[in-house]
Amino acid sequence: MLNTRWKKSTKSGHNGACVEARLFAGAVEVRDSKNIEGPTLQAPVQEWAGLIAATKLRGH
């Protein structure tokens, strides 16, 4: 099973409002970079890919 390091979004601003993501336990895990010990959101890889694709279609 592939686990990766946390990676900050390329769309994150310089004001500290950032999200980080990684592959973990067969899913994508997302967290708030200002609260690294806080809760995370997990989604299956295919669902995450669908979210990213839909976001790109809307130009965000």
ZISUL-V737195 format. One record per residue. N is the residue number from 0. OMEGA is omega as a letter, one per 40 degrees, with the letter a starting at -180 (999 if undefined). Layout:
<<N:OMEGA> <N:OMEGA>>
This chain:
<<0:a> <1:i> <2:a> <3:i> <4:i> <5:i> <6:a> <7:i> <8:i> <9:i> <10:a> <11:i> <12:i> <13:a> <14:i> <15:i> <16:a> <17:i> <18:i> <19:a> <20:i> <21:i> <22:a> <23:i> <24:i> <25:i> <26:i> <27:i> <28:a> <29:i> <30:i> <31:a> <32:i> <33:a> <34:a> <35:i> <36:a> <37:a> <38:i> <39:i> <40:i> <41:i> <42:i> <43:a> <44:a> <45:i> <46:i> <47:i> <48:i> <49:i> <50:i> <51:i> <52:i> <53:i> <54:a> <55:i> <56:a> <57:i> <58:i> <59:999>>
